[in-house]
Amino acid sequence: GLEDDDEPLAFPLPNSQAKLLRSVAEKAPFGKGLDTVLDETVRKAWQIDAGKVHFLDPDQWQSTLQSIVSDCVSSLGMSGIQKENVRANLYKMLLYEPGGFFKKHRDTEKEPGMFGTLI
């Protein structure tokens, strides 16, 4: 759900909830070198800050997320201490409407040691 809204999001996302998300979102910029730019010929999407997103059952969310991360790092051939040190952090929630896109790119590092984005 979103901050100050107790209605859980359904999947697939119904139009009514997509409209609600868009009403609290802002256009999603992207990093270009040291700059953050907004260019809808490169990225056409909306973003919601992680601080506005909450989970009805945070423990279940963390358990599910950790399971996904574990599968991902195993698929990358990581093991032992490497695997134990990988974590996923919610940075923002993205909303891509019909026709939305993000051209092929390399993500800007959001935190030291970041090596990928989980979508």
C-alpha positions in Angstrom: 0.0 0.0 0.0 0.9 3.6 0.0 1.5 6.0 2.9 -1.8 7.1 4.5 -3.8 4.5 2.4 -4.6 1.1 3.9 -5.9 -0.5 0.7 -3.5 -3.2 -0.5 -2.5 -3.2 -4.1 -3.9 -6.0 -6.2 -2.0 -7.9 -8.9 -2.6 -7.5 -11.7 -3.1 -3.9 -10.9 -6.6 -2.6 -11.7 -6.9 0.7 -13.5 -8.4 2.4 -10.4 -5.3 1.6 -8.4 -3.0 2.5 -11.3 -4.6 6.0 -11.3 -4.1 6.2 -7.5 -0.5 5.4 -7.8 0.0 7.9 -10.6 -1.6 10.6 -8.6 1.1 10.3 -5.9 4.0 9.6 -8.4 6.3 11.9 -10.2 7.9 11.5 -13.6 10.9 9.3 -13.3 14.3 10.9 -14.2 17.5 8.9 -14.8 21.2 9.4 -14.2 23.4 10.6 -17.0 26.9 11.0 -15.8 26.8 13.1 -12.7 23.4 14.7 -13.7 19.9 13.5 -13.1 17.7 14.3 -16.2 14.2 13.9 -17.4 13.9 12.9 -21.0 10.8 10.9 -22.1 12.6 9.8 -25.3 14.9 7.8 -23.0 12.6 6.9 -20.1 8.8 7.2 -19.9 7.8 6.1 -16.4 6.6 7.3 -13.0 8.2 6.9 -9.6 7.1 6.8 -6.0 9.7 7.2 -3.2 10.2 4.1 -1.1 9.2 6.0 2.0 5.6 6.2 0.7 5.4 2.4 0.2 4.5 0.1 3.0 3.7 -3.6 3.3 0.8 -5.1 5.2 3.1 -7.9 6.4 6.7 -6.5 6.4 8.0 -9.9 7.7 6.4 -11.8 4.8 7.8 -9.2 2.3 11.3 -9.5 3.7 11.1 -13.3 3.7 9.9 -13.3 0.0 12.5 -10.8 -1.0 15.3 -12.7 0.7 14.2 -15.9 -1.1 14.3 -14.0 -4.5 17.7 -12.5 -3.7 19.1 -16.0 -2.7 17.8 -17.5 -6.0 19.4 -14.6 -8.0 22.8 -14.8 -6.4 22.9 -18.6 -6.8 22.1 -18.1 -10.5 25.0 -15.7 -10.7 27.3 -18.4 -9.3 27.9 -16.7 -5.9 28.4 -18.7 -2.8 29.5 -18.5 0.8 30.4 -15.1 2.1 29.6 -13.4 -1.2 26.1 -14.7 -1.2 25.5 -13.8 2.5 26.5 -10.2 1.9 24.0 -9.5 -1.0 20.9 -7.7 0.0 18.0 -5.9 -1.8 16.8 -2.4 -0.7 13.6 -0.8 -2.0 14.8 2.4 -3.6 11.6 3.4 -5.4 8.4 2.0 -6.9 8.2 2.4 -10.6 5.0 2.6 -12.7 5.1 2.0 -16.4 1.9 2.8 -18.1 1.0 1.3 -21.6 3.7 2.7 -23.9 6.1 3.4 -21.1 9.7 2.3 -21.4 13.3 2.7 -20.4 15.9 2.3 -23.2 18.8 0.0 -22.7 21.1 1.5 -20.1 23.5 0.9 -17.3 22.1 1.8 -13.9 23.6 4.5 -11.8 25.0 3.1 -8.5 22.6 4.0 -5.7 24.7 2.6 -2.9 28.3 1.6 -2.5 28.8 -1.9 -3.9 25.5 -1.9 -5.9 25.9 -4.3 -8.8 22.3 -4.8 -10.1 18.7 -3.9 -10.1 15.9 -6.3 -9.2 12.8 -5.7 -11.2 
